[in-house]
Amino acid sequence: MIALMDRFLGRSESAVLPARASDAAAISSVHCLSFLHGWGENEVERLLSDRATLGHVSRLNGGSGPVVAFILSHVVNDEAEILAIAVAPNMRGRKIAEKLLAKHLGRLAALGVRKLFLEVDEQNAAARRLYASAGFQEIGRRDGYYRRPEGNAAALTMRRDLA
């Protein structure tokens, strides 16, 4: 239904592209809309300038439109950690995260990454479903990791082997 509405309203599919330094402001904006403690533009610029960071963005209009989602990972030898993945709130529910994660996993595998890790808020059911559907397995838990005004939440550590 959403795809039909997008076509009717003249909005086209999103495209996944490598993240560039010029995407820092847009990535920061999506991050701040998605997390309690958002990253500033300077923090994102620093991450993107680090050769150990791999990033992708999802842009509307086949890649020529605005950034609506991103994923960033830190790569060291044959291991990587997903630092963050986020989709702008008004774009959720359109399978953008699935497409973004799939492209990112393919690029990590092509770079020789064999083990991939992440931490996810145990209360984030949508993210947990995304990671489970992509083959991630829970391997640990950090109680009280995420600080919230209403009380702290645990982080679940997850792993996926790419090789």
Secondary structure, DSSP 8 states (H G I E B T S, - for coil): -HHHHHHHTT----EEEE--GGGHHHHHHHHHHHSSS---HHHHHHHHHSTTEEEEEEESGGGTS-EEEEEEEEEETTEEEEEEEEE-GGGTTSSHHHHHHHHHHHHHHHTT--EEEEEEETT-HHHHHHHHHTT-EEEEEEEEEE--TT--EEEEEEEEE--
